[in-house]
Structures are given as structure tokens and as C-alpha cells.
Amino acid sequence: MSSFRERLKKISLVRKLVYMVVGAVSYPGLAIINKLKISGTEHLENLPKGNVLFVSNHQTYFADVITFLHIFCAVKWRKKNRLGIPYYLLNPFTRVFYVAAEETMNGSWVSRLFTLAGALTVKRTWRPEGAEVRKGLDPSDTRKIARALNENWVITFPQGTTKPFAPGRKGTAYIIKLSKPIVIPVVISGFWRAFNKKGLKLKKKGTQLSVTFKAPLELDYDASPEAIMEKVMDAIEQSKPYMMKGAHHWKTPV
């Protein structure tokens, strides 16, 4: 069944239909029931069609990614820092994949459907109780992401968890060293207040959501994985200096 889904998500028409369905269902929660503030889309306008890696902090399993897809589609229709009326779903931007934990995407029929929107499923590097079992990504997962980067944009969450200020995982640095992509940092906020952990149910109405795209990172691809991860984590505002700014930064989402 998983191999069948892999074949399906490579079909452009299938992905467009999934985008339309998921986009139509999710739009009210993002732009009507809650308030979405977008900034920095000027950094997306002249990007190449491939080898672009978006690195972001993570607050829900699905709402974060769905919001990115909305924004990418809106930018394709020449909208700047706004979604507006979602007619962009009639011809969505589908040259984008996102990295997600394998067991998360197999958890329900909704997640299996959303896999068709471009999930790159990888094996978890942490046990459920939090004990690390493997450092970095499985080599086959790294190759999978590198192949997707060849001709597409890829979204990844270096922390691999929705817990704020969790350490970044070196797998992201290895992908950066291997593929040498343009790296766009993204900082999101408010999603853990508005949605449940999966990001599929509203928890609070009228929440201010924000998505900020920053300028491409200036990276030395020959630097150590540790040095690259330090720059990435600082850019997505999940490094220790940001954690120390105040209690509202380190509260754990519930």
C-alpha cells in the first residue's frame, strides 16, 4: 500500500486534487477563524524550481505544513504576504515536498491522504519516551530527501518534534552538506495555541498566527555539521539565546 501511495503522489493531478481538498478544508481555520500574518514572501519570488530547503521550527504535526503550502500557492499567483481569497487552489504550486515521521503519516486515514501532498517519510530518530536511538537520518532517508531536492522545494523541521527549543538534529546538516541547497529559514508562532498537537482540530479561536520567511542563509557547505546546525537553529530562533529571552519562549505547548 505504501508503494502505491508513493506512485500516486508523483502524479501531478492527484497532488493538485489533494491540495484543493486539504486547502479548502483548512483555509477557514487559518485565515477566517484565526488571524494569519505572513511576512518575507519577497524572499520566495525569485527562487529556482529546485534545490531549495525550508527549515522551520515546529508546533503542530500538520497545520504548519498546510499553512506553508497555502502560502506557496498564493505566491505562485503573485500574492505578497497574504492569502486573500483562495482561488489559488484551482492551480496550486505542487513542486514541494515535506519531511515527516513515518509513523505519524501512517497514523490515520487523514494523515495517509495528506501523504499524497508530498510527504517524504523518514524513520524516527527518537523513541516515544524521548531516548535517542540513532543520530542523524537513516542513509536511505537522506538519499530520498536529496533526490526530492533535485527538482523541488523541500520543507523540513530540524528539531523533529513540536517541543520548543529541542536540539536540532544533524541529519539536516548532512542534507545541506550533500545537496548544497538554498536554505530559507522560517519562524512560525501561534499554531500551538490555535490547534491541537496534530494541527487538525481548532483549540482556540481568534489566535494570531504568524509565518516569517527570512533571507537565504549564508552558509559554508564545507563547515562541520555542528557549525551548520548552529546557524540553522539560530536562524529559526530555537537556539539558546532565544530561549533565554523570556518565559513565553519556553512554555511547552499543551
N, C-alpha and C positions, 0 to 999 in steps of 0.2 A: 504493500500500500504506500509506503514512504517513497519508493522509487517511482510509483505512479504520480504522486504529488510533485516529485522533482521534475518529471516531464511536463506536467501541467503548468507549473509556474514559469516555464520557459516559453510558453505560448503567450504572445502579446495580448491577444483578445481576452484570454482567461484573466490575466492580471488586470486588464482595464475594467473588466466586469467586477472583479473583487474590489478594486479601488472605488468604483461607483457605489457599490453596496455599502462597504465599510465607511466610505466618506459621507454618504447621505445619512447614515445612522448616527455617526459620531459628530457631525457638524453642529447640531444644536447644543450639545454639552460643552463644546469648545468655544463657540462664538456667540451664543444667544443666552443660555442659562448661566454661563460663566463669561468672564471678560478676558480676551486673549490680546496681549500686547506683543507685537513682533518687532524686532529691530535687527539691522545689519544685513538685510537681504541684498543690499548692493554688493556684498561680497560673493554672492551666488551668480550674479548676472553673466559674467564672462568666463565661468569655469568651463574646462573641457568636458566632454561627454564621459570620459573615463578617468580612472586613477585619482579619484577624489575621495578622501576618507574623512567623514564627520565623526568627531569624538565628543561625547557629551556626558554630563552627569545624568543620573538615572533615578526616577522617582516612582514610576509605575511600570508594570510589565508591558502594557500595550498603548496607553494614552500618549506617552512621549513619542513613540514611533509614528503613530497615526497622525499626530499633530505635524511632525516633520513632513510626512507625505502630503498633507494638505498644503503646507507652505511651499513645497517644491512644485506642486501642481499650479498654485497661484502665481509663482514666479514665472513659470513657463508661459502663462497668459499675461505676462508683463505687469503684474500687480506688485507694488512695493510696500513691504511692511504691513500688509493687511490681507485678509482673506476675501472680504466682501461677499457678494452673492456667489455661491459655489458652482457656477456654471463651468468652472474649470474641470469638474468631474466628468464632463462629457468627452473630454480628450485629455486624460491625466498623464502626468510625467511618470513613466514606469521604469526608467533606466536607473533604478536604485534598489539596493538590497540592504538588509539589516541583519546584524548578528544577534542570535537569540539562543538560549539554552535549549537543548534537545527535548528534555523532559517537560519544559514549560510549553513548548509548541505542540506536544502530544497530549497535553492535559485535558482538553475538551474539544468538542466539535467546533467551537468558535475559534480557538487557537489554531486548530488544524486548517480551518478555512483561511485564516489570516496568514498562514504559512505560504499560501499561494500568492500573497502580495510581495514575496521576495525574501523570505526568511533564509538565512544561512545558519542552519542549526549546528551547534557545537556542543561538545561534551562538557559538563560542568567540571570546574577545577576545584570545587569545594563540596564537601559533604553537607547535607542538610543541617547538621549541628554546628557547622562552621569550621570544621577541621580541613585544612588543605590536603588534598591527596595527590596533586600533580601541579608543578609550576608551569605557567605558560599554557599555550594551546597545544593540543594534540597536533603532530605534524600534518596529518591529513586535513585537519580543520584549517590550519594555516594556509595550506595549498588551496583549499576551497575558497577562502576569502581572497587570496591573491588572484585566483582566476576570475572571480567576480569583479575585482577592481580593474582588470584589464580594460573593460569596456563599459564600466558602470560607476556610479557613486555607491559608496557603502557607508552605512551608519553603524557605529559601534559604541558600546558603553564600557570604557576601560575598567570600571570597578566591578562590573558583572553582578551587581547587587543594587537594590534600591536603598540600602542603608547609607546615609550621608557620611562622607569623609572616610569611607572604607578605602584601603590602599588600592592603587591601580595595579593591574596585572600585566606582567611583562609581555604576554602574548601580543598586546597591542604594539609594543615597541618592536617586536620581531617582525610584525607585518609591515610596519613603517620602514624598517631597515631593508626588508626584502623587496617591497614594491616601490619604495620611494614616492609615495603619493603626495599630492597637495593635501595638507591636513587643515581642516576647518574646525576650530573649537566652537562648541555650543554650550551655553549655560541656560538651564531651564529652572523655573521656580513655580510654586503654587499647585503643581499637579497632585502632590500627596495630600494636600488639603481638600481638593475638589473631588478626587476619585479614590476608590478603594485600591488596594495594593495591585490588583490585576489591571486596574485602569479601565474596567468595563462597566462599573456602576458609579453613579454620582453619590458622593458623600456629603457635599456641601455646595449650595448654590451661591451665585454671586461672587465666586472666588476670582481674584486677579491671577491669571496665568501669564507667564512671560517666557519668551524664547528669544535669546540673543545670539546671533551669529557673529563671530569675531573674524578679523582678518586672518588669512592663512598664516600658520606658524612658520617662523624661520627656523629650520632645523638643520643640524649637521647629521646626515644619514649615517655617517661613519662613527658617530658618538656611541657610547655604551648604551645598552638598553635602559640602565638606571638613569642616565642623564636625559635620555629622550622622554622617559616616563615622568621625570621631574618637571619638564617643560609642559608636557601634556596636562598633568594634574593641576599645575598652577593655572594654565590657560582655562580649564573648565571650573576653576575656583573650588577645587576639592583638596587643595594642599593644606598643610598645617597652618600657615599664616592666615588663611581664610577661616579655618576652624576656630581660631583664637579671637576672631573679631567680635563674637557675641553669642549669647545663648541661643538666639533664634537660628543661628547657623548650624548648631549641632544637635538640635532636638531630633529625636528619632521619629520618623513617620509612624503613625498607627493605622 
